[in-house]
Amino acid sequence: MNLPNPPMTRTNHPGRPEPGAGITVQRATRAARLPRGADLPAWVRAAAGSAAGAVTLRLTGWAESRRLNRRWRGKDRSTNVLAFPAGVSGELGDLIICLPLVHREAREQGKTALAHLAHLVVHGTLHLLGHDHDNPGPARKMEALETRLLRRLGFPDPYQPATPVPARPLRARRRTA
């Protein structure tokens, strides 16, 4: 979903990369935890490849995601990822990810939150680079690229059904007399 006019403005803060120099992560929600092992900058770099430019990745809650999705896409509901290409030299753009929705979708799809988050970061970064999935041909190419990138990062194919985890048999309680 390539959207014009990124909703965030960049400011230079101590300890944050200068525009055009790196990846800034903004945590704007406490509604859900970042999965253990999440390496958001590494996932952005893997998807961006040799493309140079700053990326701001903002992790939001339900309300902010819904507000941005309504404003920029006309859809009055939260969405898992929004991509706002910068359109200026030295910057790739902004990614907005609704962290509680990532956790909910992962549960519903039988995936780990870590794998689903990695997929959405890669997916959104590819949107910043101009990839899209509005038509079948480009969608197949984008999905194949996402799958290759995620496999290199150690994650399963996000478009294959998750293998159900077998339930553990319940252990009988010992009765004590």
Secondary structure, 3 states (H helix, E strand, C coil): CECCCCCCCCCCCCCCCCCCCCEEEEECCCCCCCCCCCCHHHHHHHHHCCCCCEEEEEEECHHHHHHHHHHHHCCCCCCCEEEEECCCCCEEEEEEEEHHHHHHHHHHHCCCHHHHHHHHHHHHHHHHCCCCCCCHHHHHHHHHHHHHHHHHCCCCCCCCCCCCCCCCCCCCCCCCC
